[in-house]
Every structure is written in structure tokens, then in C-alpha cells.
Amino acid sequence: MIILRADWHFVSRHPAHFLAFGFGAGLAAKAPGTWGTLVALPLYYGLMLVLNQTQMLVLIALAFVAGIYICDVAGRNLGVSDHGGIVWDEIVAMWLVLVFTPLSVLWWSVAFGLFRLFDIWKPFPISWFDTHIKNGLGVMLDDLLAAGFAIASLYMMLWVLT
């Protein structure tokens, strides 16, 4: 079944849709990727209260692998492999960035900005993966690379400033 319009009915029809759309954040009329990334922040904060860094990395790896399926199901059912409302990839990638970010409002804001910059700009090789790899893997992979760019930039900033 192909549904080209995502709405609450679509999101609530399947658990993969609900997760792919970031619990509804992906339904935002403007900047759904930014809203999905914002959802990652309180979720990560809650998780970091009960998980250590190693456990968090394992959870992120599992969420990435599950995300391949989750995003693929939602994309196939929408008829668009990388629909703008699919934001599970932003959530998982932002969690990865936060693992390597000092716990402060300032540094989390910088991390958020850097991730959004690279996720939107998509410099090479992110753009290549975004263009050439479709389905759930492609959806997840370009955001993983954007997270890597954000982490590298964050570490350069920390190195210069400290």
C-alpha cells in the first residue's frame, strides 16, 4: 500500500511508522528533521541517567540496525524511501553525537547545530551516500556520516578552546 501523505493515522498504524516519525515529531509541517533531532535531546538525557557510555553505544548500535528496518518499512509504505518525516535517523545519529559531547547546555547546543549543519548541507561523501544508497540503510547511513562530521568538528572546537 502506498500512502503519499503522512498523518497521525499513518503514524499510528504500525510501530515502525511511529518510531520512524519520531513519535510524531516528523509530522511537523516545517523542518521535521530539526524537530526529530530535538526529540533526541530529552530522550538521550533520560537514557544517560541509567546507562553508562558503553551501554549507550550498544543501544545506539542496536537502534541503528533496527532503524534500517524501521525506516525501510515506513518509506516503502509511503512510497518514498527517504520521506522528510522519517526522523528516526536524526534521533539515533544525534544520540551518537551526544555520547561525545560534554554535558552542558552550551556544548549540547553546539552539537545540535553542527549535526543539523552537516545533515542539511551533506558535504561529500555524505551527499554520495544520500544519492546512491536508498532504502532503510541509506536513510540511516547518511545521518551516521553527518554525526561523524559533527563529532570531528566538535572535537576540533574543544581542542582549540581548551
C-alpha positions in Angstrom: 0.0 0.0 0.0 1.3 3.4 -0.9 0.3 6.5 1.1 2.0 9.6 -0.1 0.7 11.8 2.7 1.8 11.1 6.2 -0.5 11.9 9.1 -1.4 10.7 12.6 -3.4 7.9 11.1 -0.4 6.7 9.1 2.0 7.1 12.1 -0.3 5.2 14.4 -1.0 2.3 12.1 2.4 0.5 12.6 5.0 0.6 15.4 7.7 1.1 12.7 5.8 4.2 11.4 5.5 5.6 15.0 9.3 5.2 15.6 10.3 6.3 12.1 8.3 9.5 12.6 10.0 10.2 15.9 6.8 9.6 18.0 5.1 12.2 15.8 7.8 14.8 15.5 8.3 14.0 11.9 4.8 15.2 11.2 5.9 18.8 11.8 4.9 21.0 8.8 8.3 22.7 8.7 11.7 21.3 9.5 10.7 17.8 10.6 14.4 16.8 10.7 15.1 19.6 13.2 12.1 18.6 15.3 13.3 14.9 15.2 16.7 16.0 16.3 15.2 18.0 19.2 13.3 14.8 20.3 16.7 13.1 20.6 17.9 15.5 23.4 15.5 14.7 26.2 15.5 11.0 25.2 19.2 10.9 25.4 19.3 12.8 28.7 16.9 10.2 30.3 18.9 7.3 28.9 22.2 8.7 30.1 20.8 8.7 33.7 20.5 4.9 33.6 23.1 3.8 31.1 26.9 4.2 31.1 28.7 5.3 27.9 29.4 1.7 26.7 25.8 0.7 27.3 24.7 3.8 25.4 26.9 2.9 22.4 25.4 -0.6 22.4 21.9 0.9 22.5 22.8 3.3 19.6 24.2 0.4 17.5 21.0 -1.6 18.1 18.9 1.5 17.3 20.8 2.0 14.1 20.3 -1.6 13.0 16.7 -1.5 14.0 16.4 1.8 12.2 17.3 0.2 8.9 14.1 -1.9 9.2 12.0 0.9 10.8 12.9 3.5 8.1 12.6 0.9 5.3 9.0 -0.1 6.4 7.9 3.5 6.7 9.5 4.5 3.4 8.0 1.6 1.5 4.5 2.2 2.9 4.8 5.9 2.0 6.2 5.2 -1.5 9.2 7.4 -0.7 12.3 5.8 0.6 13.6 8.9 2.4 10.5 10.8 3.2 11.2 14.1 5.1 9.0 13.0 8.0 11.2 9.9 8.7 13.3 11.2 11.6 14.5 8.0 13.4 17.8 8.5 11.6 18.2 12.0 13.2 17.3 10.7 16.6 19.9 7.9 16.6 22.6 10.0 15.0 22.1 12.8 17.5 22.4 10.3 20.3 25.8 9.3 18.9 26.9 12.9 18.8 25.8 13.4 22.4 27.9 10.5 23.6 30.9 12.5 22.7 29.6 15.9 23.8 30.3 17.5 27.2 27.2 17.7 29.4 26.3 21.4 29.3 23.6 23.4 27.6 26.3 25.3 25.6 28.0 22.2 24.2 24.7 20.4 23.5 23.6 23.4 21.6 26.8 23.4 19.6 26.5 19.7 18.9 22.9 20.2 17.8 23.9 23.0 15.4 26.8 21.0 14.0 24.8 17.9 13.4 22.0 19.9 11.7 24.5 21.7 9.6 26.1 18.5 8.2 22.7 16.7 7.9 21.3 19.5 5.8 24.5 20.5 3.9 25.6 16.9 3.2 29.2 17.6 2.1 31.0 14.7 0.3 30.9 11.8 1.0 27.6 12.2 2.8 25.9 13.5 -0.4 27.2 10.5 -2.3 25.7 8.0 0.1 22.5 10.0 0.3 22.2 9.9 -3.5 23.3 6.4 -4.2 22.0 4.2 -1.3 18.3 4.1 -1.0 16.1 2.1 1.4 16.4 2.0 5.2 20.2 1.6 5.1 20.6 4.7 3.0 18.3 6.7 5.3 20.3 5.7 8.4 23.8 5.9 6.8 23.9 9.5 5.7 22.9 10.6 9.2 25.6 8.4 10.7 28.1 10.1 8.5 26.7 13.6 9.4 27.1 12.6 13.1 30.8 11.6 12.4 31.4 15.1 10.8 29.7 16.8 13.8 31.8 14.8 16.3 35.0 15.6 14.5 34.1 19.3 14.3 33.1 19.3 18.0 36.4 17.7 19.0 38.3 20.3 16.9 36.4 23.1 18.7 37.1 21.5 22.1 40.8 21.1 21.2 41.1 24.8 20.1 39.1 26.2 23.1 40.5 24.1 25.9 
